[in-house]
Amino acid sequence: MKTLLKILALTACSNCLGQQFHVPEISELPRIERNSPRPGTNALKNSAFILKLKAHAPLGESYVIITDHTAQEYRKPLGRLAKHHNATIIETANLAEVHQPETLQALRLKLAKLKPKYVALAPRMESYRENMLLGTWELLTTLDEDRYLDAYPGILLASSPAAFKQLIDRTINYRSIPQKNLKPFAISQVPSNTESRSLQKAGILRKVFANYSIETPTLAIYTPKARDAPQLKGERIWNIRLTNKGDFLKTFDPQPREALRESQLVIMHGHGIPGMSCSVDIEGIPRTSNNQVILSGSCFSAVPVKSDFPRMASAPGGYKVDQRPAFGTRYVDRGATVFFGHMRLSSGFPHLYPVLEKWLKGASVGEAYQQLINSIIEMRGFSPGRYVVKQPVTQRRVPQNTLLYVIFGDPALVPFETLEKAEQK
């Protein structure tokens, strides 16, 4: 088991080994849980496996919003969301300190009484950080006797009052997208001739959606080191080749630009740093589009403005880490309603795909999020008292990194109708 966990950890953006390019069917990929047999070497090299989600019933049926916002320009939209869900708003002085014993105990007692199904965190931008999230896992795993999250979580975050208001407006007015009307778009980064894992994932997604007669326009972005890398074959595939190391895509050619603007679902695979995901710069995010649900498998796509962890000067893929806005918050500011990402070093497809799959089956944002974190808790053996990282942190990599997945969005929102529901109408 220790060997398997060590190998799985290495897939978190760190193996760039030579590999033969092959696009398998989704049914060929092993589903992994704590006692699963070790995946094959090729599956590990390519991150071609899927974490099996862990279902766990929530404590009750209510909706709770926890916030440290005091300004009316934020509280007024939250009030409208609370009315929309018949929710209770819990105020706390500083969500960045949710892990502190007194705050934790006070919130635990309130939640135990309210018995939530959904818990929406609405932090101030400066409160949104790693120990806020890890403290939330400490809170939500200690509402009953077992070690799993007892509610469906989600995070409501935007970089300005205007953007926050617009996010809440979109959330309240959101209507689940029928799969028969779904327009996905896949973006993959190809870093070198020998690292084509992300391109493989675009190929897998194209096959998955083709089973529903859904076309998946695909953009493959090749760095200068990927001159002889493989290419996908099929309709509506565009290959972009960057000229210089460190170049990021800020504008798109007309055809992929239009396909991207029309898509409600965008799925991205590749390396990332603050301000860049899968070779797309934050300036390349469409300013007006139908992009509503975004999943990024890159590192740092949901990086906080202020971090509890040591600064990393470089990131997997050889990229320099600068202080720039998060790709996720910029996408929300430009009109996304749901964003899946990671605060730090992401494991990509194995953790991203099961969330997407759950949503495509009609699950809410928070249900998929909860099951992902529960499965990681199960796989890694986390338990209460082991979530929050004690300060100061001296090492670059900490075990809790794997728990730093973030989903911006209302936990009760259902991104997609199932195909069966769409056909019944």
Secondary structure, DSSP 8 states (H G I E B T S, - for coil): -HHHHHHHHHTTT------------GGGS-EE-TT-----HHHHHTT--EE-------S-SEEEEEE---SHHHHHHHHHHHHHHT-EEEE-S-GGGTTSHHHHHHHHHHHHHH-EEEEEEE--TTT-SHHHHHHHHHHHTSSSSSSS--SEEEE---SSHHHHHHHHHHHHH---EEGGG--EEEEEEE-SSS--HHHHHHHHHHHHHHTTT----EEEEE-GGGTT-----SSSEEEEE-SSTT--B-S--HHHHHHHHH-SEEEEES-EETTEETTEEGGGS-SS----EEEE-STTTT--SS-SS---SEETTTEE------HHHHHHHTT-SEEEEESS----HHHHHHHHHHHHTT--HHHHHHHHHHHHHHHHT--TTSSS--SS---S--GGGGG-EEEES-TT---EE-HHHHHH-
